[in-house]
Amino acid sequence: MLYMRWQWRQAVTLANSYSLLAVSLKHLNTAADPVIGLTSAFTNMPAQFPPTSLNLLSKLKAGDDPSWQVSWKRFLELYHEPIEVIARACYRHHTSGHEPSSGFIEDAVANTVADFFARGQHRYDKSKGRLRSYLRMLTNARVVDLLRKERPIDQKPFTDNEGSPVSDLPVESRSESDAFHRSLLATLVEDLRNRIPLRQFEIFERVKLKHQTPQFVAEDLGMQRAMVDRNIHKAMTALRELAAHIEYQEEFYE
Amino acid sequence: MNPIDLLKRYGITDLTPGEETQLARELSEAYHMDEAAASSRDVQRIAEKVRARLQQVELDTSLGIVR
């Protein structure tokens, strides 16, 4: 078991070294280094390990950038809660306070996520605003679409001379803001998992997220308590550095 | 307080015991929400709908249909 862990650690170290090497080679390449032929050969090699420099939120916001690698399934797992809360609020807003059925909310969330990943010309543009605002706008538009099809009781008429319901958004509620914060924190934890050594994340996860005592984790992993504390401190410092990224700073505030 | 504010201060200024607890709670809640979503039947059902819609978009695009 210990040998397998050692092997895994070696693989992670090798992956990190590869990423660093790739970055260094890219710099050499752009600086028109005399060994450019050699560096081109290296940089054109297929990547064997996923890069760790970009965080998940950056990838989501990257739009047409080639780093658009986040799967819609993962996005759904991370953001279904705020989208659901927004969809409910929009439904109530457009129907004078009626409650939507669970089927309606499922359809609204599914349409929003599908639209988020399928849109071409109207894809999210970070220069025009926050991801958070874009998701609100997109969810509201999909709720309005579904309402137009279903026409529930007391629905406000959606005619052109009534103004555009698509731009008529309800005020962001506390529950929506809380749900969005939870999704962003989960995204941050996902980024941390990809950023720090596996063993360090495991210790952080067990103590900080699963609330196991540091002493128990130390004994279970056969290490000193001080080592557990050091690993947690390093993980929390890495988390703080990730949270300082502009993407998170923009999205977290009201 | 906003969790991002607490995180920004971590290791730079001391967090009060109450702030430490709040930060740990919020991180843990987010983690468990994510864990629960991965195995949630509701989320899986929505995922099937998303898959169907994306396949439809792909089909429409291949047939040159613009919606």
Interface residues (C-beta under 8 A of the other chain):
Chain A: W72 K73 L76 E77 L78 H80 E81 E106 D107 V109 A110 N111 V113 A114 F117 A118 H181 R182 S183 L184 L185 A186 L188 V189 E190 E205 K208 L209 K210 H211 H233 M236 T237 L239 R240 A243 A244 Y248 Q249 F252 Y253
Chain B: N2 P3 I4 L7 K8 Y10 G11 I12 A24 E26 L27 S28 E29 A30 Y31 H32 M33 D34 A37 A38 D42 V43 R45 I46 A47 K49 V50 R53 L54 V57
